Amino acid sequence: MFLGVDWGAFVVVFLVALAATAVVMLAFSLGLRILADGELEGAAGQPAARRSAPRSLAGWACIAVGAAAVLFALYLIIPQFHGG
C-alpha cells in the first residue's frame, strides 16, 4: 500500500471501467452503423434499397443496450434512486 492507496483495487476498477466504456461505445456505434445502412442514395442518384426490419430492430437494440448501460450507471451514481 504505497501512499495509503490499494493500487490493486485501483487497477481493477480502472480496467472494469475501461472495458465497460468500450462495450457501451461499441454497442452504440454499431447500432448507428446498422441504422445508417440503406439511408443514403445509391449510385447516380438512384434510391438505395431500404433496410430490412430485422436490421432495423438490431440497430435499435444496440442503441437500447448503450442507453440502458448509461441509465444503470446513473442509477448507481445517484443515491436518491436506490435509497443509499
C-alpha positions in Angstrom: 0.0 0.0 0.0 2.0 2.9 -1.3 0.7 6.3 0.0 -2.2 4.5 1.6 -3.7 3.5 -1.7 -4.7 -0.1 -2.6 -3.2 0.0 -6.1 -4.5 -3.5 -6.9 -8.1 -2.4 -6.4 -7.4 0.8 -8.3 -6.2 -1.1 -11.3 -9.2 -3.5 -11.2 -11.6 -0.5 -11.1 -9.7 1.2 -13.9 -9.8 -2.0 -16.1 -13.5 -2.6 -15.5 -14.4 1.0 -16.3 -12.3 0.9 -19.4 -14.0 -2.4 -20.6 -17.5 -1.1 -19.8 -16.8 2.1 -21.7 -15.6 0.1 -24.7 -18.7 -2.1 -24.6 -21.1 0.8 -24.4 -19.3 2.7 -27.1 -19.2 -0.4 -29.4 -22.9 -1.1 -28.9 -24.0 2.5 -29.6 -21.7 2.9 -32.6 -22.7 -0.5 -34.1 -26.4 0.5 -33.7 -25.8 3.8 -35.5 -23.9 2.0 -38.3 -26.6 -0.6 -38.8 -29.3 2.1 -38.9 -27.2 4.2 -41.4 -27.4 1.4 -43.9 -30.0 1.9 -46.6 -30.5 5.6 -45.8 -28.1 7.1 -48.4 -28.8 7.4 -52.1 -27.4 4.8 -54.4 -25.1 5.4 -57.4 -26.2 8.1 -59.9 -28.8 9.5 -57.6 -31.0 6.4 -57.6 -32.7 5.5 -54.3 -30.9 2.9 -52.2 -32.5 -0.3 -51.1 -34.5 0.0 -47.9 -33.2 -1.5 -44.7 -34.9 -4.7 -43.6 -37.0 -4.9 -40.5 -34.6 -7.3 -38.7 -31.7 -5.0 -39.4 -33.7 -2.0 -38.0 -34.6 -4.0 -34.9 -30.9 -5.0 -34.4 -29.8 -1.4 -34.8 -32.3 -0.1 -32.3 -31.5 -3.0 -29.9 -27.8 -2.0 -29.9 -28.7 1.6 -29.2 -31.0 0.4 -26.4 -28.2 -1.6 -24.8 -26.0 1.5 -24.8 -28.8 3.7 -23.3 -29.6 1.1 -20.7 -26.0 0.9 -19.6 -25.9 4.7 -19.2 -29.1 4.8 -17.3 -27.9 2.0 -15.0 -24.7 3.9 -14.3 -26.8 7.0 -13.4 -28.9 4.8 -11.1 -25.8 3.6 -9.3 -24.3 7.1 -9.0 -27.3 9.0 -7.8 -28.2 7.8 -4.2 -31.8 9.1 -4.3 -32.6 6.5 -6.9 -31.7 3.5 -4.8 -32.1 4.7 -1.2 -28.4 4.6 -0.4 
